């Protein structure tokens, strides 16, 4: 369990970078659903970029630790055992309204 804690600390200390990493890989935005496997695979790839290795089962444990942290910070809100809502206003998307062409004068 030592490696899992050490690796989870890397992600927790850099959680904003980790969230941006997820956003670059997945359609993650404010108030969107995030699934356990999204975070799990995000952990694997994020650690690889940091030149740290985590086996599949280790990454699952790390993902659980990271999720607990993000829940306590109010960034993830649990929906069910595999799904969370991301509360991260920095990832708020802007609403694009359709513009209709101006009325043609005759």
DRENDO-1510 file (C-alpha; in Angstrom, 1 decimal, always signed):
<recs>
REC; n; res; u; v; w
REC; 1; UNK; +0.0; +0.0; +0.0 .
REC; 2; UNK; +3.0; +2.3; +0.4 .
REC; 3; UNK; +3.4; +2.9; -3.4 .
REC; 4; UNK; -0.3; +3.7; -3.7 .
REC; 5; UNK; -0.1; +6.4; -1.0 .
REC; 6; UNK; +3.1; +7.9; -2.5 .
REC; 7; UNK; +1.5; +8.0; -6.0 .
REC; 8; UNK; -1.8; +9.3; -4.7 .
REC; 9; UNK; +0.1; +12.2; -3.0 .
REC; 10; UNK; +1.6; +13.2; -6.3 .
REC; 11; UNK; -1.9; +13.5; -7.8 .
REC; 12; UNK; -3.4; +15.1; -4.8 .
REC; 13; UNK; -0.7; +17.8; -4.6 .
REC; 14; UNK; -1.2; +18.4; -8.3 .
REC; 15; UNK; -5.0; +17.8; -8.4 .
REC; 16; UNK; -5.6; +20.9; -10.6 .
REC; 17; UNK; -3.1; +19.6; -13.1 .
REC; 18; UNK; -4.7; +16.2; -12.9 .
REC; 19; UNK; -8.2; +17.6; -13.6 .
REC; 20; UNK; -6.9; +19.5; -16.6 .
REC; 21; UNK; -5.2; +16.3; -17.8 .
REC; 22; UNK; -8.6; +14.5; -17.6 .
REC; 23; UNK; -10.3; +17.4; -19.4 .
REC; 24; UNK; -7.8; +17.1; -22.2 .
REC; 25; UNK; -8.5; +13.4; -22.6 .
REC; 26; UNK; -12.2; +13.2; -21.9 .
REC; 27; UNK; -15.3; +15.4; -22.2 .
REC; 28; UNK; -15.1; +16.6; -18.6 .
REC; 29; UNK; -16.7; +19.9; -17.7 .
REC; 30; UNK; -18.5; +21.6; -14.8 .
REC; 31; UNK; -21.5; +19.5; -13.6 .
REC; 32; UNK; -20.7; +16.6; -15.9 .
REC; 33; UNK; -20.7; +13.0; -14.8 .
REC; 34; UNK; -17.3; +11.4; -14.2 .
REC; 35; UNK; -17.0; +7.6; -13.9 .
REC; 36; UNK; -14.7; +5.6; -11.8 .
REC; 37; UNK; -12.9; +4.1; -14.8 .
REC; 38; UNK; -12.3; +7.6; -16.2 .
REC; 39; UNK; -10.4; +8.5; -13.1 .
REC; 40; UNK; -8.8; +5.1; -12.9 .
REC; 41; UNK; -7.4; +5.3; -16.4 .
REC; 42; UNK; -6.6; +8.9; -15.9 .
REC; 43; UNK; -4.4; +7.9; -12.9 .
REC; 44; UNK; -2.5; +5.4; -15.0 .
REC; 45; UNK; -1.8; +7.8; -17.8 .
REC; 46; UNK; -1.1; +10.8; -15.6 .
REC; 47; UNK; +1.4; +8.8; -13.5 .
REC; 48; UNK; +3.0; +7.6; -16.8 .
REC; 49; UNK; +3.5; +11.2; -17.8 .
REC; 50; UNK; +5.2; +11.8; -14.5 .
REC; 51; UNK; +7.4; +8.8; -15.2 .
REC; 52; UNK; +5.8; +6.8; -12.4 .
REC; 53; UNK; +4.3; +3.3; -12.9 .
REC; 54; UNK; +1.2; +1.9; -11.4 .
REC; 55; UNK; -0.2; -1.5; -12.1 .
REC; 56; UNK; -3.9; -1.8; -12.9 .
REC; 57; UNK; -4.9; -2.8; -9.4 .
REC; 58; UNK; -2.6; -0.2; -7.8 .
REC; 59; UNK; -4.2; +2.4; -10.0 .
REC; 60; UNK; -7.6; +1.4; -8.8 .
REC; 61; UNK; -6.5; +1.9; -5.2 .
REC; 62; UNK; -5.0; +5.3; -6.1 .
REC; 63; UNK; -8.1; +6.3; -7.9 .
REC; 64; UNK; -10.1; +5.5; -4.7 .
REC; 65; UNK; -7.8; +7.7; -2.6 .
REC; 66; UNK; -8.0; +10.6; -5.1 .
REC; 67; UNK; -11.8; +10.3; -5.4 .
REC; 68; UNK; -12.0; +10.5; -1.5 .
REC; 69; UNK; -9.9; +13.6; -1.6 .
REC; 70; UNK; -11.9; +15.3; -4.4 .
REC; 71; UNK; -15.1; +14.4; -2.5 .
REC; 72; UNK; -13.9; +16.1; +0.6 .
REC; 73; UNK; -12.8; +19.1; -1.3 .
REC; 74; UNK; -16.4; +19.3; -2.8 .
REC; 75; UNK; -15.1; +18.8; -6.4 .
REC; 76; UNK; -16.8; +15.5; -6.8 .
REC; 77; UNK; -20.3; +14.8; -5.6 .
REC; 78; UNK; -21.2; +11.1; -5.4 .
REC; 79; UNK; -24.1; +9.9; -7.5 .
REC; 80; UNK; -23.7; +6.2; -7.1 .
REC; 81; UNK; -20.8; +3.7; -6.4 .
REC; 82; UNK; -19.3; +4.3; -9.9 .
REC; 83; UNK; -20.4; +7.9; -10.8 .
REC; 84; UNK; -19.7; +11.4; -9.5 .
REC; 85; UNK; -20.7; +14.8; -10.7 .
REC; 86; UNK; -17.8; +17.2; -11.2 .
REC; 87; UNK; -18.3; +20.5; -9.4 .
REC; 88; UNK; -15.5; +22.6; -10.9 .
REC; 89; UNK; -16.6; +26.0; -12.2 .
REC; 90; UNK; -13.2; +26.5; -13.9 .
REC; 91; UNK; -14.5; +23.9; -16.5 .
REC; 92; UNK; -17.7; +25.8; -17.0 .
REC; 93; UNK; -18.7; +25.7; -20.7 .
REC; 94; UNK; -20.1; +28.8; -22.4 .
REC; 95; UNK; -23.5; +28.6; -23.9 .
REC; 96; UNK; -23.6; +29.1; -27.6 .
REC; 97; UNK; -26.9; +30.5; -28.8 .
REC; 98; UNK; -28.0; +30.1; -32.4 .
REC; 99; UNK; -28.3; +33.3; -34.3 .
REC; 100; UNK; -31.0; +33.6; -36.8 .
REC; 101; UNK; -30.3; +35.7; -39.9 .
REC; 102; UNK; -31.7; +39.2; -39.8 .
REC; 103; UNK; -35.0; +39.7; -41.5 .
REC; 104; UNK; -34.7; +40.5; -45.2 .
REC; 105; UNK; -36.2; +43.8; -46.1 .
REC; 106; UNK; -38.1; +43.9; -49.4 .
</recs>
